[in-house]
Amino acid sequence: MIKLYGHEMSGNSYKARLLLELLKIEYEWVKVDLMIGEHKSPEYLALNPFGQVPLLIDGETKLADAQAILVYLARQYGGDQWLPLEALPLAQIVRWLSTTAGEVRQGPENARLHYLFGATAINIERAHQKAEHILTQLDQHLSTHTWLEFERPTIADIAVFPYVALARDGKIALDAYPNVLAWIDRVKQLPGYLPMAGI
């Protein structure tokens, strides 16, 4: 059985867990207690030298990084519906994975880390500026799209969703972004949707 190592407050752990639920894949959830530094323990570092969550183990396959896990699960278990292989559609999805690791991380994710977990190294003013920029871009994009790409959900939506939906944890209001709010509601209506605290 698949094992997913993560923490319930981690948006990156959540996106991997959400896709597993949407794909109706059985898995074992293994909590890694970030609050007591379990992710830096010798036992966990032996599994994932980066000392981060999530970590997926599927038979002999061991894979870290949320976006990589989404790609693996989509191709291994979800097929073209979640991650197409044709050049342009694939590139369109990868663009959103990059946006997740870039603008979304620098904006809503960092603001949440600052306020919820006391990450003092984060420049909160810059994080709020980045958040406003990406949320504005998302809202404009979603004014003409039901989903981030194509007329169905893909791993692009699963990748971007958690930290945008958790923006309020970073003291970022979403009221000015009605298309983003409507998209969040659509994700929450997907069969198999898994709730998370704060969303």
VODRENBA-468590 format. One line per field, with one value per atom (N, C-alpha, C): residue in one letter; atom name; x negated, y negated, z negated. Coordinates in nm, 4 decimals. Example, Ala and Ser with C-alpha at 12.3 -4.5 7.8 and 13.67 -1.06 7.14 Angstrom:
// residues 2
doti = (A:A:A:S:S:S)
fiza = (N:CA:C:N:CA:C)
c1 = (-1.3190:-1.2300:-1.3200:-1.2850:-1.3670:-1.2900)
c2 = (0.5690:0.4500:0.3300:0.2250:0.1060:-0.0030)
c3 = (-0.7800:-0.7800:-0.7800:-0.7080:-0.7140:-0.7870)
END
This chain:
// residues 199
doti = (M:M:M:I:I:I:K:K:K:L:L:L:Y:Y:Y:G:G:G:H:H:H:E:E:E:M:M:M:S:S:S:G:G:G:N:N:N:S:S:S:Y:Y:Y:K:K:K:A:A:A:R:R:R:L:L:L:L:L:L:L:L:L:E:E:E:L:L:L:L:L:L:K:K:K:I:I:I:E:E:E:Y:Y:Y:E:E:E:W:W:W:V:V:V:K:K:K:V:V:V:D:D:D:L:L:L:M:M:M:I:I:I:G:G:G:E:E:E:H:H:H:K:K:K:S:S:S:P:P:P:E:E:E:Y:Y:Y:L:L:L:A:A:A:L:L:L:N:N:N:P:P:P:F:F:F:G:G:G:Q:Q:Q:V:V:V:P:P:P:L:L:L:L:L:L:I:I:I:D:D:D:G:G:G:E:E:E:T:T:T:K:K:K:L:L:L:A:A:A:D:D:D:A:A:A:Q:Q:Q:A:A:A:I:I:I:L:L:L:V:V:V:Y:Y:Y:L:L:L:A:A:A:R:R:R:Q:Q:Q:Y:Y:Y:G:G:G:G:G:G:D:D:D:Q:Q:Q:W:W:W:L:L:L:P:P:P:L:L:L:E:E:E:A:A:A:L:L:L:P:P:P:L:L:L:A:A:A:Q:Q:Q:I:I:I:V:V:V:R:R:R:W:W:W:L:L:L:S:S:S:T:T:T:T:T:T:A:A:A:G:G:G:E:E:E:V:V:V:R:R:R:Q:Q:Q:G:G:G:P:P:P:E:E:E:N:N:N:A:A:A:R:R:R:L:L:L:H:H:H:Y:Y:Y:L:L:L:F:F:F:G:G:G:A:A:A:T:T:T:A:A:A:I:I:I:N:N:N:I:I:I:E:E:E:R:R:R:A:A:A:H:H:H:Q:Q:Q:K:K:K:A:A:A:E:E:E:H:H:H:I:I:I:L:L:L:T:T:T:Q:Q:Q:L:L:L:D:D:D:Q:Q:Q:H:H:H:L:L:L:S:S:S:T:T:T:H:H:H:T:T:T:W:W:W:L:L:L:E:E:E:F:F:F:E:E:E:R:R:R:P:P:P:T:T:T:I:I:I:A:A:A:D:D:D:I:I:I:A:A:A:V:V:V:F:F:F:P:P:P:Y:Y:Y:V:V:V:A:A:A:L:L:L:A:A:A:R:R:R:D:D:D:G:G:G:K:K:K:I:I:I:A:A:A:L:L:L:D:D:D:A:A:A:Y:Y:Y:P:P:P:N:N:N:V:V:V:L:L:L:A:A:A:W:W:W:I:I:I:D:D:D:R:R:R:V:V:V:K:K:K:Q:Q:Q:L:L:L:P:P:P:G:G:G:Y:Y:Y:L:L:L:P:P:P:M:M:M:A:A:A:G:G:G:I:I:I)
fiza = (N:CA:C:N:CA:C:N:CA:C:N:CA:C:N:CA:C:N:CA:C:N:CA:C:N:CA:C:N:CA:C:N:CA:C:N:CA:C:N:CA:C:N:CA:C:N:CA:C:N:CA:C:N:CA:C:N:CA:C:N:CA:C:N:CA:C:N:CA:C:N:CA:C:N:CA:C:N:CA:C:N:CA:C:N:CA:C:N:CA:C:N:CA:C:N:CA:C:N:CA:C:N:CA:C:N:CA:C:N:CA:C:N:CA:C:N:CA:C:N:CA:C:N:CA:C:N:CA:C:N:CA:C:N:CA:C:N:CA:C:N:CA:C:N:CA:C:N:CA:C:N:CA:C:N:CA:C:N:CA:C:N:CA:C:N:CA:C:N:CA:C:N:CA:C:N:CA:C:N:CA:C:N:CA:C:N:CA:C:N:CA:C:N:CA:C:N:CA:C:N:CA:C:N:CA:C:N:CA:C:N:CA:C:N:CA:C:N:CA:C:N:CA:C:N:CA:C:N:CA:C:N:CA:C:N:CA:C:N:CA:C:N:CA:C:N:CA:C:N:CA:C:N:CA:C:N:CA:C:N:CA:C:N:CA:C:N:CA:C:N:CA:C:N:CA:C:N:CA:C:N:CA:C:N:CA:C:N:CA:C:N:CA:C:N:CA:C:N:CA:C:N:CA:C:N:CA:C:N:CA:C:N:CA:C:N:CA:C:N:CA:C:N:CA:C:N:CA:C:N:CA:C:N:CA:C:N:CA:C:N:CA:C:N:CA:C:N:CA:C:N:CA:C:N:CA:C:N:CA:C:N:CA:C:N:CA:C:N:CA:C:N:CA:C:N:CA:C:N:CA:C:N:CA:C:N:CA:C:N:CA:C:N:CA:C:N:CA:C:N:CA:C:N:CA:C:N:CA:C:N:CA:C:N:CA:C:N:CA:C:N:CA:C:N:CA:C:N:CA:C:N:CA:C:N:CA:C:N:CA:C:N:CA:C:N:CA:C:N:CA:C:N:CA:C:N:CA:C:N:CA:C:N:CA:C:N:CA:C:N:CA:C:N:CA:C:N:CA:C:N:CA:C:N:CA:C:N:CA:C:N:CA:C:N:CA:C:N:CA:C:N:CA:C:N:CA:C:N:CA:C:N:CA:C:N:CA:C:N:CA:C:N:CA:C:N:CA:C:N:CA:C:N:CA:C:N:CA:C:N:CA:C:N:CA:C:N:CA:C:N:CA:C:N:CA:C:N:CA:C:N:CA:C:N:CA:C:N:CA:C:N:CA:C:N:CA:C:N:CA:C:N:CA:C:N:CA:C:N:CA:C:N:CA:C:N:CA:C:N:CA:C:N:CA:C:N:CA:C:N:CA:C:N:CA:C:N:CA:C:N:CA:C:N:CA:C:N:CA:C:N:CA:C:N:CA:C:N:CA:C:N:CA:C:N:CA:C:N:CA:C:N:CA:C:N:CA:C:N:CA:C:N:CA:C:N:CA:C:N:CA:C:N:CA:C:N:CA:C:N:CA:C:N:CA:C:N:CA:C:N:CA:C:N:CA:C)
c1 = (-0.0836:0.0000:-0.0872:-0.0387:-0.1088:-0.1149:-0.2301:-0.2437:-0.2676:-0.1953:-0.2179:-0.2571:-0.3787:-0.4292:-0.4009:-0.3410:-0.3108:-0.2597:-0.2136:-0.1575:-0.0253:0.0731:0.2088:0.2178:0.1201:0.1227:0.0410:-0.0213:-0.1038:-0.0185:-0.0133:0.0609:0.0032:-0.1290:-0.1914:-0.1571:-0.1540:-0.1084:0.0364:0.1166:0.2593:0.2860:0.2108:0.2402:0.2134:0.1093:0.0833:0.1960:0.2383:0.3460:0.4775:0.5035:0.6260:0.6324:0.5207:0.5235:0.5438:0.4795:0.5025:0.6511:0.7158:0.8595:0.9431:0.9121:0.9888:0.9739:0.8560:0.8317:0.8805:0.9323:0.9834:0.8768:0.7567:0.6446:0.6296:0.6219:0.5972:0.4533:0.4334:0.2990:0.2961:0.1756:0.1560:0.0982:0.1637:0.1174:0.0241:-0.0976:-0.1976:-0.2294:-0.1868:-0.2105:-0.3574:-0.4144:-0.5482:-0.5287:-0.5583:-0.5294:-0.6342:-0.5991:-0.6909:-0.7164:-0.6184:-0.6285:-0.7374:-0.7702:-0.8770:-1.0022:-1.0041:-1.1232:-1.1431:-1.0345:-1.0459:-1.0989:-1.0738:-1.1216:-1.2736:-1.3389:-1.4850:-1.5493:-1.4685:-1.5212:-1.6032:-1.7029:-1.7832:-1.6979:-1.5920:-1.5059:-1.4357:-1.3840:-1.3131:-1.4114:-1.5253:-1.6250:-1.6800:-1.6765:-1.7175:-1.6197:-1.4926:-1.3918:-1.3939:-1.4064:-1.4057:-1.5141:-1.6317:-1.7440:-1.7142:-1.6105:-1.5743:-1.5034:-1.4538:-1.3894:-1.2616:-1.1831:-1.0590:-0.9440:-0.8232:-0.7035:-0.6368:-0.5655:-0.5339:-0.6423:-0.6271:-0.7086:-0.6136:-0.6238:-0.5386:-0.6241:-0.5782:-0.6427:-0.5385:-0.5680:-0.4779:-0.5600:-0.5572:-0.6423:-0.7885:-0.8618:-1.0043:-1.0249:-0.9190:-0.9292:-0.9228:-1.0205:-1.0249:-1.0375:-0.9413:-0.9358:-0.9000:-0.9834:-0.9556:-0.9140:-0.8649:-0.8217:-0.6771:-0.5939:-0.4498:-0.4176:-0.4803:-0.4489:-0.4920:-0.6093:-0.6560:-0.5608:-0.5123:-0.4184:-0.2888:-0.2404:-0.1198:-0.1399:-0.2557:-0.2859:-0.2879:-0.3546:-0.3644:-0.2260:-0.1480:-0.0162:0.0740:0.0671:0.1514:0.1172:-0.0130:-0.0520:-0.0357:-0.0656:-0.0606:0.0824:0.1703:0.3044:0.4191:0.3901:0.4983:0.5088:0.3965:0.3972:0.4120:0.4492:0.4537:0.5513:0.6537:0.7508:0.6829:0.5877:0.5230:0.3929:0.3261:0.2000:0.1817:0.2191:0.2056:0.0586:0.0317:-0.1055:-0.1394:-0.0381:-0.0669:-0.1468:-0.2327:-0.3310:-0.2691:-0.1732:-0.1195:-0.0367:0.0600:0.1342:0.0444:-0.0575:-0.1506:-0.2243:-0.2691:-0.3394:-0.2484:-0.1209:-0.0268:-0.0103:-0.0093:0.0003:-0.1284:-0.2425:-0.3718:-0.3875:-0.3343:-0.3396:-0.2763:-0.1631:-0.0961:-0.1725:-0.2399:-0.3242:-0.4385:-0.4933:-0.5989:-0.5444:-0.4238:-0.3594:-0.3384:-0.3023:-0.2835:-0.4130:-0.5235:-0.6530:-0.7153:-0.6622:-0.7149:-0.6231:-0.5318:-0.4482:-0.3590:-0.2983:-0.2096:-0.2909:-0.4069:-0.4932:-0.5412:-0.5847:-0.6384:-0.5306:-0.4042:-0.2940:-0.2149:-0.1011:-0.0132:-0.0801:-0.1642:-0.2271:-0.3211:-0.4040:-0.4964:-0.4230:-0.3154:-0.2372:-0.1786:-0.1316:-0.0774:-0.1867:-0.3030:-0.4150:-0.4503:-0.4466:-0.4808:-0.3811:-0.2526:-0.1513:-0.1153:-0.1101:-0.0627:-0.1745:-0.2950:-0.4054:-0.5214:-0.5056:-0.6076:-0.7396:-0.7349:-0.8582:-0.9072:-1.0013:-1.0438:-1.1340:-1.1916:-1.2815:-1.2060:-1.0745:-0.9940:-0.9644:-0.9850:-0.9490:-0.7978:-0.7203:-0.5747:-0.5158:-0.5764:-0.5258:-0.5434:-0.6581:-0.6828:-0.5893:-0.5667:-0.4768:-0.3361:-0.2885:-0.1550:-0.1493:-0.2564:-0.2608:-0.2556:-0.3345:-0.3358:-0.1988:-0.1347:-0.0025:0.0997:0.0979:0.1916:0.1712:0.0453:0.0153:0.0695:0.0369:0.0794:0.2303:0.2913:0.4371:0.5085:0.4537:0.5108:0.5007:0.3822:0.3638:0.4595:0.4703:0.5615:0.7054:0.7462:0.8845:0.9164:0.8225:0.8428:0.8497:0.7588:0.7570:0.8872:0.9331:1.0539:1.1824:1.1713:1.2908:1.3340:1.2431:1.2767:1.2502:1.2178:1.1904:1.2651:1.3233:1.3851:1.2777:1.1765:1.0606:0.9355:0.8213:0.7015:0.6640:0.6806:0.6618:0.7684:0.8165:0.9149:1.0484:1.1411:1.2746:1.2944:1.1880:1.1920:1.0802:1.0902:0.9795:0.8589:0.7416:0.6157:0.5267:0.4057:0.3150:0.2733:0.2961:0.2727:0.3608:0.4874:0.5808:0.5423:0.5039:0.4692:0.3426:0.2482:0.1232:0.1449:0.2236:0.2427:0.3410:0.4372:0.5503:0.5167:0.4355:0.4272:0.3859:0.2739:0.2245:0.3053:0.3731:0.4664:0.5887:0.6430:0.7610:0.7291:0.6021:0.5596:0.5085:0.5320:0.4755:0.5120:0.6314:0.6738:0.5827:0.5212:0.4250:0.3070:0.2806:0.1728:0.2228:0.3447:0.4089:0.4248:0.4619:0.4903:0.6373:0.7141:0.8567:0.8767:0.9760:1.0058:1.1301:1.1929:1.3184:1.3071:1.1892:1.1710:1.1504:1.1542:1.1252:1.2405:1.3546:1.4741:1.4557:1.3760:1.3551:1.2694:1.1755:1.0954:1.1843:1.2710:1.3624:1.4551:1.5041:1.5927:1.5163:1.3902:1.3062:1.2783:1.2507:1.2309:1.3543:1.4723:1.5965:1.6101:1.5681:1.5767:1.4859:1.3660:1.2753:1.3383:1.4003:1.4598:1.5807:1.6352:1.7497:1.7077:1.5776:1.5334:1.5630:1.6088:1.6333:1.5046:1.5113:1.3934:1.3141:1.3618:1.2899:1.2625:1.1417:1.0984:1.0830:1.1567:1.1429:1.0084:0.9701:0.8512:0.8844:0.8318:0.8534:0.8070:0.8934:0.8578:0.9162:0.9676:1.0281:1.1785)
c2 = (0.1201:0.0000:-0.1253:-0.2299:-0.3581:-0.4153:-0.4739:-0.5497:-0.6951:-0.7847:-0.9272:-0.9855:-1.0356:-1.1003:-1.2500:-1.3069:-1.4494:-1.5005:-1.6248:-1.6890:-1.7536:-1.7465:-1.7927:-1.9435:-2.0209:-2.1665:-2.2082:-2.1128:-2.1407:-2.1390:-2.2530:-2.2596:-2.1684:-2.1489:-2.0605:-1.9146:-1.8763:-1.7409:-1.7227:-1.8269:-1.8197:-1.7982:-1.8660:-1.8520:-1.7095:-1.6449:-1.5053:-1.4161:-1.4415:-1.3638:-1.3849:-1.5085:-1.5406:-1.4635:-1.4591:-1.3870:-1.2370:-1.1819:-1.0409:-1.0137:-1.1042:-1.0888:-1.1018:-1.2004:-1.2218:-1.1032:-1.0408:-0.9243:-0.7937:-0.8056:-0.6890:-0.5806:-0.6236:-0.5325:-0.5094:-0.3830:-0.3519:-0.3863:-0.4416:-0.4787:-0.4833:-0.4770:-0.4912:-0.6303:-0.7044:-0.8381:-0.8242:-0.8740:-0.8683:-1.0109:-1.0487:-1.1853:-1.2051:-1.3126:-1.3573:-1.4860:-1.4831:-1.5975:-1.7073:-1.8032:-1.9140:-1.9995:-2.0049:-2.0944:-2.0502:-1.9216:-1.8749:-1.8358:-1.8741:-1.8530:-1.7110:-1.6356:-1.4956:-1.4828:-1.5863:-1.5838:-1.5961:-1.6335:-1.6451:-1.5300:-1.4321:-1.3176:-1.2291:-1.1576:-1.0688:-0.9663:-0.9178:-0.8168:-0.8737:-0.9958:-1.0546:-1.1002:-1.1565:-1.2004:-1.0834:-0.9638:-0.8457:-0.8176:-0.8540:-0.8385:-0.9559:-1.0770:-1.1982:-1.2937:-1.2914:-1.3743:-1.5245:-1.5675:-1.7091:-1.7497:-1.6512:-1.6810:-1.7617:-1.7272:-1.8000:-1.7015:-1.7533:-1.6767:-1.7456:-1.6683:-1.5265:-1.4364:-1.3084:-1.2024:-1.0886:-1.0378:-0.9276:-0.8033:-0.6909:-0.5627:-0.4701:-0.4240:-0.3340:-0.2151:-0.1067:0.0074:-0.0314:-0.0189:-0.0556:-0.2034:-0.2719:-0.4134:-0.5004:-0.5894:-0.6841:-0.8228:-0.9102:-1.0380:-1.1514:-1.2543:-1.3737:-1.4869:-1.5952:-1.7168:-1.7022:-1.7938:-1.7838:-1.7837:-1.8740:-1.8818:-1.7535:-1.7002:-1.5743:-1.4601:-1.4583:-1.3542:-1.3635:-1.4850:-1.5019:-1.4475:-1.4768:-1.4272:-1.2749:-1.2170:-1.0709:-1.0070:-1.0559:-0.9970:-1.0118:-1.1278:-1.1514:-1.0551:-1.0365:-0.9484:-0.8014:-0.7671:-0.6266:-0.5772:-0.6660:-0.6214:-0.7030:-0.8215:-0.9081:-0.9244:-0.9088:-0.9165:-1.0575:-1.0622:-1.1888:-1.2895:-1.2424:-1.3359:-1.4356:-1.3884:-1.4734:-1.5345:-1.4662:-1.5179:-1.4645:-1.5447:-1.5003:-1.4910:-1.4125:-1.3943:-1.4735:-1.5251:-1.6029:-1.7282:-1.7716:-1.8753:-2.0027:-2.0629:-2.1904:-2.1756:-2.0829:-2.0675:-2.0350:-1.9508:-1.9184:-2.0438:-2.1246:-2.2485:-2.3442:-2.3485:-2.4366:-2.3960:-2.2659:-2.2174:-2.2477:-2.2210:-2.2454:-2.3925:-2.4788:-2.6223:-2.6512:-2.5870:-2.6098:-2.5455:-2.4323:-2.3739:-2.4693:-2.5349:-2.6345:-2.7557:-2.7983:-2.9100:-2.8773:-2.7524:-2.7071:-2.7186:-2.6728:-2.6741:-2.8135:-2.9036:-3.0393:-3.1393:-3.1968:-3.3060:-3.2682:-3.1496:-3.1098:-3.0896:-3.0284:-3.0078:-3.1416:-3.2314:-3.3599:-3.4505:-3.4252:-3.5090:-3.4446:-3.3814:-3.3268:-3.2261:-3.1384:-3.0366:-3.1004:-3.1956:-3.2608:-3.3453:-3.4121:-3.4913:-3.4000:-3.2832:-3.1865:-3.1367:-3.1073:-3.0638:-3.1702:-3.2961:-3.4065:-3.4168:-3.4193:-3.4439:-3.3193:-3.2045:-3.0842:-3.0112:-3.0175:-2.9392:-3.0257:-3.1590:-3.2487:-3.2467:-3.2251:-3.2257:-3.3693:-3.4082:-3.5494:-3.5925:-3.4981:-3.5342:-3.5840:-3.5709:-3.6097:-3.7594:-3.8243:-3.9656:-3.9693:-4.0006:-3.9883:-4.0907:-4.2086:-4.3083:-4.2581:-4.1999:-4.1447:-4.0272:-3.9421:-3.8273:-3.8752:-3.9814:-4.0346:-4.0947:-4.1613:-4.2154:-4.1033:-3.9988:-3.8833:-3.8162:-3.8065:-3.7449:-3.8249:-3.9556:-4.0412:-4.0231:-4.0159:-4.0010:-3.8683:-3.7565:-3.6268:-3.6093:-3.6604:-3.6480:-3.7299:-3.8444:-3.9264:-3.8524:-3.7929:-3.7162:-3.5966:-3.5261:-3.4103:-3.4515:-3.5614:-3.6056:-3.6425:-3.7096:-3.7448:-3.6188:-3.5250:-3.4001:-3.3232:-3.3156:-3.2379:-3.3094:-3.4327:-3.5013:-3.4402:-3.3685:-3.3052:-3.1547:-3.0996:-2.9566:-2.8984:-2.7811:-2.7104:-2.6503:-2.5906:-2.5316:-2.5996:-2.5773:-2.6507:-2.6219:-2.4964:-2.4611:-2.3598:-2.3713:-2.2771:-2.2897:-2.2059:-2.2132:-2.1042:-2.0740:-1.9721:-2.0025:-1.9516:-1.9708:-1.8863:-1.9390:-1.8672:-1.8892:-1.8349:-1.8578:-2.0046:-2.0830:-2.2275:-2.2846:-2.2491:-2.2969:-2.2454:-2.1186:-2.0585:-2.1232:-2.1576:-2.2191:-2.3604:-2.4397:-2.5807:-2.5969:-2.5073:-2.5235:-2.5472:-2.4632:-2.4730:-2.6101:-2.6623:-2.7867:-2.9090:-2.8997:-3.0076:-3.0011:-2.8805:-2.8646:-2.8953:-2.8813:-2.9091:-3.0518:-3.1374:-3.2729:-3.3497:-3.3263:-3.4006:-3.3731:-3.2542:-3.2242:-3.3208:-3.3769:-3.4743:-3.6172:-3.6352:-3.7679:-3.8313:-3.7466:-3.7919:-3.7646:-3.8715:-3.8576:-3.8178:-3.7345:-3.6902:-3.7567:-3.8471:-3.9085:-3.9805:-4.0335:-4.1097:-4.0194:-3.8880:-3.7937:-3.6940:-3.7393:-3.6535:-3.5297:-3.5400:-3.4233:-3.3180:-3.3636:-3.2715:-3.2009:-3.2763:-3.2173:-3.1140:-3.1438:-3.0491:-2.9219:-2.9380:-2.8227:-2.7376:-2.8017:-2.7285:-2.6447:-2.7035:-2.6288:-2.5099:-2.5281:-2.4172:-2.3010:-2.3342:-2.2291:-2.1538:-2.2289:-2.1679:-2.0799:-2.0944:-2.0123:-1.8852:-1.8671:-1.7484:-1.6214:-1.5149:-1.3883:-1.3368:-1.3083:-1.2614:-1.3722:-1.4968:-1.6105:-1.5858:-1.6169:-1.6011:-1.7393:-1.7695:-1.9004:-1.9158:-2.0419:-2.0740:-2.1912:-2.1922:-2.3038:-2.4337:-2.5347:-2.6646:-2.6879:-2.5807:-2.5957:-2.5791)
c3 = (0.0000:0.0000:0.0000:0.0666:0.0686:-0.0724:-0.1064:-0.2301:-0.1946:-0.2619:-0.2447:-0.3797:-0.3860:-0.5067:-0.4950:-0.6009:-0.5949:-0.7269:-0.7258:-0.8444:-0.8049:-0.8956:-0.8620:-0.8387:-0.8847:-0.8630:-0.7405:-0.6766:-0.5587:-0.4328:-0.3648:-0.2390:-0.1328:-0.1353:-0.0376:-0.0655:-0.1937:-0.2279:-0.1853:-0.2083:-0.1789:-0.0295:0.0572:0.2008:0.2484:0.1933:0.2295:0.1778:0.0550:-0.0057:0.0698:0.1103:0.1835:0.3151:0.3888:0.5160:0.4929:0.3902:0.3575:0.3323:0.2598:0.2305:0.3575:0.4408:0.5639:0.6597:0.6576:0.7431:0.6797:0.5551:0.4814:0.4658:0.4300:0.4083:0.2586:0.2201:0.0790:0.0431:-0.0760:-0.1198:-0.2712:-0.3236:-0.4680:-0.4939:-0.5825:-0.6213:-0.7412:-0.7257:-0.8335:-0.8754:-0.9964:-1.0417:-1.0777:-1.0243:-1.0614:-1.1403:-1.2680:-1.3547:-1.3358:-1.2511:-1.2218:-1.3459:-1.4346:-1.5506:-1.6490:-1.6476:-1.7363:-1.6562:-1.5282:-1.4464:-1.3971:-1.3909:-1.3484:-1.2054:-1.1228:-0.9842:-0.9746:-1.0844:-1.0873:-1.1655:-1.2046:-1.2788:-1.1851:-1.2398:-1.1543:-1.0794:-1.1460:-1.0822:-0.9588:-0.9732:-0.8590:-0.7510:-0.7925:-0.6941:-0.6133:-0.6710:-0.5956:-0.4815:-0.5010:-0.3967:-0.2985:-0.3529:-0.2715:-0.3209:-0.2582:-0.3028:-0.3024:-0.2279:-0.2269:-0.3566:-0.4317:-0.5587:-0.5437:-0.4415:-0.4142:-0.4003:-0.4111:-0.3780:-0.2594:-0.1772:-0.1899:-0.1312:-0.1626:-0.1045:-0.0711:0.0503:0.0956:0.1155:0.0625:0.0895:0.1498:0.2710:0.3446:0.3911:0.3128:0.3451:0.3333:0.4433:0.4443:0.4758:0.5121:0.5486:0.4243:0.4100:0.2994:0.3621:0.3314:0.4016:0.3064:0.3040:0.2255:0.3194:0.2608:0.3309:0.3790:0.3331:0.3601:0.5090:0.5845:0.7280:0.7994:0.7624:0.8229:0.7885:0.6664:0.6251:0.7052:0.7287:0.8100:0.9509:1.0099:1.1445:1.1447:1.0473:1.0391:1.0239:0.9290:0.9056:1.0282:1.0922:1.2101:1.3219:1.3482:1.4582:1.4216:1.2975:1.2564:1.2376:1.1892:1.1486:1.2105:1.2614:1.3078:1.4575:1.5268:1.6721:1.7274:1.8562:1.9290:1.8699:1.8001:1.7437:1.6498:1.5713:1.4706:1.5203:1.6137:1.6684:1.8098:1.9103:2.0485:2.0886:2.1930:2.2392:2.3648:2.4354:2.5559:2.5160:2.6054:2.5732:2.5144:2.5841:2.5369:2.4099:2.4031:2.2779:2.1583:2.1801:2.0726:2.0267:2.1221:2.0882:2.0112:2.0482:1.9784:1.8319:1.8062:1.6676:1.5920:1.6554:1.5903:1.5542:1.6372:1.6066:1.4703:1.4409:1.3123:1.1971:1.2230:1.1196:1.0854:1.1870:1.1644:1.0900:1.1253:1.0560:0.9087:0.8821:0.7442:0.6644:0.7251:0.6570:0.6558:0.7378:0.7454:0.6779:0.7555:0.7066:0.5886:0.5951:0.4841:0.3563:0.3699:0.2528:0.1959:0.2834:0.2389:0.1804:0.2179:0.1722:0.0604:0.0936:-0.0110:-0.1035:-0.0489:-0.1342:-0.2366:-0.1921:-0.2854:-0.3894:-0.3486:-0.4448:-0.5519:-0.5120:-0.6087:-0.7029:-0.6480:-0.7312:-0.8354:-0.7941:-0.8842:-0.9997:-0.9672:-1.0706:-1.1509:-1.0845:-1.1531:-1.2257:-1.1687:-1.2245:-1.2726:-1.2657:-1.3201:-1.2457:-1.1147:-1.0348:-1.0194:-1.1039:-1.1127:-0.9979:-0.9248:-0.8152:-0.6921:-0.6932:-0.5765:-0.5797:-0.4657:-0.4492:-0.4205:-0.5242:-0.5122:-0.4148:-0.4082:-0.3123:-0.1695:-0.1420:-0.0085:0.0187:-0.0819:-0.0643:-0.0298:-0.0953:-0.0659:0.0745:0.1166:0.2531:0.3561:0.3315:0.4229:0.4262:0.3088:0.3011:0.3815:0.3651:0.4402:0.5900:0.6316:0.7742:0.8286:0.7620:0.8156:0.8042:0.6979:0.6850:0.7917:0.8247:0.9334:1.0661:1.0918:1.2147:1.2212:1.1093:1.1033:1.1273:1.0646:1.0777:1.2224:1.2888:1.4297:1.5155:1.4897:1.5664:1.5479:1.4232:1.3926:1.4344:1.4774:1.5300:1.6634:1.7298:1.8579:1.8567:1.7396:1.7282:1.6086:1.6267:1.5148:1.4257:1.4898:1.4224:1.4766:1.4144:1.4564:1.6006:1.6419:1.7830:1.8213:1.9448:1.9990:1.9253:1.9584:1.8980:1.7940:1.7242:1.6185:1.5203:1.3993:1.3059:1.3464:1.3210:1.3448:1.2232:1.2287:1.1163:1.1060:1.2099:1.1980:1.0867:1.0863:0.9840:0.8460:0.8381:0.7090:0.6532:0.7402:0.6961:0.6427:0.7129:0.6774:0.5611:0.5522:0.4607:0.3134:0.2471:0.1002:0.0486:0.0938:0.0340:0.0766:0.1907:0.2274:0.1360:0.1173:0.0316:-0.1150:-0.1535:-0.2909:-0.3096:-0.2116:-0.2141:-0.3405:-0.3938:-0.5139:-0.6333:-0.6363:-0.7429:-0.7396:-0.6222:-0.6058:-0.6064:-0.6618:-0.6694:-0.5305:-0.4356:-0.2990:-0.2718:-0.2514:-0.2233:-0.0771:-0.0529:0.0835:0.1418:0.0651:0.1089:0.2429:0.2725:0.3963:0.5177:0.4956:0.6036:0.6193:0.6709:0.6773:0.7636:0.8706:0.9567:0.8877:0.8059:0.7259:0.6235:0.5583:0.4593:0.5235:0.6429:0.7134:0.7498:0.7917:0.8252:0.7006:0.5874:0.4612:0.4305:0.4486:0.4242:0.5189:0.6449:0.7409:0.6979:0.6531:0.6063:0.4890:0.3992:0.2793:0.3117:0.4309:0.4724:0.5466:0.5703:0.6438:0.5638:0.6305:0.5598:0.4950:0.3674:0.2956:0.2305:0.2429:0.1825:0.0341:-0.0076:-0.1462:-0.2096:-0.3152:-0.3802:-0.4513:-0.4748:-0.5524:-0.6429:-0.7635:-0.8551:-0.7900:-0.7945:-0.7355:-0.5980:-0.5359:-0.4033:-0.4140)
END
